[in-house]
Amino acid sequence: MTLSRTTTHTTTVLGALIAAAFALSGCATTTGAAPSPSSSASDEATATSTAGATVTGTGATGWPGLDFPVPAGARSVSIDFTCEGFGHYVVEFGDAMAENTSPISGTCGAPAALAWPVDAKTQPSIAVTVDDGIPWTATPLFSTKEFVRDAAVTADCAAFVDVYSALMNADQGYAQYKAFDAATWTARVAAASSQLAALAAASRSSLKGPLTSMSHTVSTATEPGTAQAGIADDVAQIGAACNANQTPYFLKAEFGG
């Protein structure tokens, strides 16, 4: 995931952050259900929780954000996050790029429980991006229980990388880079469509709905260069689930760069 690091508290910055998250790691504007940190029965019996200090702010924090102390022995955290209004937010706990985790985005107006793993690399900070003048509150509950990723979501997110990358590369290769003709575009999209249909049919995770919807849309794409038309909402839902599961995906660009 590549994110902008900035101290400018503007709506433009928020849009850029969300767009970057969409393009590079599938972040969405709605927060998927955060997985509950859990472990074995033995770990459950001995696990302890520690409430952290509430952190508040108005507007975006910029990077690297605000201090967010992590107690010794913590292995996971659930942050109760609220912000006023109906605009979008992005919350980054620690340093997502360095720690291979994901910021989580959503819409203000309702409380959300945002969860992350914690380990020795975790930076004790929180960065929040919201519109100017928007008050927000973050209250952490740390636990000695491990953060456990949903295996079905993890598998679907990993498989989705190749499918979505293939569709993106088909459109870019044809429309932007003139790397191949319409016939090649059609063949590429047909192959990706078949792969997507198989993934949707086999899914046993919360991604099944948007994968199925996306599969139907892509299967009807006939105009060269439009494989990604009409799938933005489905991609956003998939990205939200992957990010909440802390298994962000990274697209594989064949052209450019």
Secondary structure as GFF3:
##gff-version 3
##sequence-region A 1 257
A	DSSP	alpha_helix	11	25	.	.	.	ID=ss1
A	DSSP	alpha_helix	41	46	.	.	.	ID=ss2
A	DSSP	beta_strand	49	51	.	.	.	ID=ss3
A	DSSP	beta_strand	55	58	.	.	.	ID=ss4
A	DSSP	beta_strand	66	67	.	.	.	ID=ss5
A	DSSP	beta_strand	76	83	.	.	.	ID=ss6
A	DSSP	beta_strand	88	93	.	.	.	ID=ss7
A	DSSP	alpha_helix	96	99	.	.	.	ID=ss8
A	DSSP	beta_strand	104	107	.	.	.	ID=ss9
A	DSSP	beta_strand	112	117	.	.	.	ID=ss10
A	DSSP	beta_strand	125	129	.	.	.	ID=ss11
A	DSSP	beta_strand	135	143	.	.	.	ID=ss12
A	DSSP	alpha_helix	151	171	.	.	.	ID=ss13
A	DSSP	pi_helix	172	176	.	.	.	ID=ss14
A	DSSP	alpha_helix	182	202	.	.	.	ID=ss15
A	DSSP	alpha_helix	208	219	.	.	.	ID=ss16
A	DSSP	alpha_helix	232	244	.	.	.	ID=ss17
###
